[in-house]
Amino acid sequence: MDLAEIFRVMRRRWYVLLPGLLLTAGLTVAVALLVPVTYQSQSTVVLLNSQKATLAYDGNPFLSSQTSLTGMADSLARNLNSDGSVRALKSRGAKGTFEAKLADNAQGPLMWLTVTGTDRAAVLSSDRILTAFAKERLDQFQQQQSVAPKAMIRMTTVVPPQNPVAQTKTRLEYMVMAGCLGLVLSLVAVFYVEARRRSRSSARSEEPAQQAAAAEPTAGEPVAEQTIALRPTPSWSRSAEDRSAAEPRAGRPVVAVAPAAEPLDEESTHGQRSHTGRRDR
């Protein structure tokens, strides 16, 4: 089946395709209404070396970077993603989904703090709460280890929480999936109806051919036998019941038919001749 045949079938079965397309459009609109738009806000923070470690660089923390800072950033990100941190953020009024991780392709201890939710204003405020909470949790870790204030690792914000951006990728994916599913089901229904109609029409066209084939004489069968089979059965071969059924009913005139003269044999004929000759004499 080529493309032209597919379009011909769709045009011929439009009464099946049109309701399917309408249902597909309705399903797509329902997905767009049921799946809400999500917003995302992100901030970037960096871990800096302690004041004591930057004395050799005249107190400039950006000139002093150590691998231990990246390890600390990874540990802090894991802690922020834990269930305990999520509960603490919820208790502070944060809403949505929280994520803390090392920045991609970063050459230092950079962290991304991301908040995702359906309320745009709540997402922005939640990202601010997450950024402040990350700094507090870093100080808490070091205080638990009794680190001197001048030797503590510091955190500063490189990129403050950004205005939430709509994330339409997931929503569009669901809408495309719903549209494709409805279109496929509509085409399946169209070709199913087409196949059923074709099978019925072929069965109807085969019936006259079968009847004509049954009426034609079978190959190898003598024509005389077929002709004899169509002739009525002789009266002498009928049974008594058939003859009684053929007799005239009461109330109808009965026509007497003289029996046909039976042929005489040679002896009786010769006797009759001799008797006739004597009488003539």
Secondary structure, 3 states (H helix, E strand, C coil): CCHHHHHHHHHHCHHHHHHHHHHHHHHHHHHHHHCCCEEEEEEEEEEECCCHHHHHHCCCHHHCCCHHHHHHHHHHHHHHCCHHHHHHHHHCCCCCEEEEEECCCCCCCEEEEEEEECCHHHHHHHHHHHHHHHHHHHHHHHHHCCCCHHHCCEEEEEECCCCCEEECHHHHHHHHHHHHHHHHHHHHHHHHHHHHHHHHHHHHHHHHHHHHHHHCCCCCCCHHHHHHHHCCCCHHHCCHHHHHHHCCCCCCCCCCCCCCCCCCCHHHHHHHHHHHHHHHC
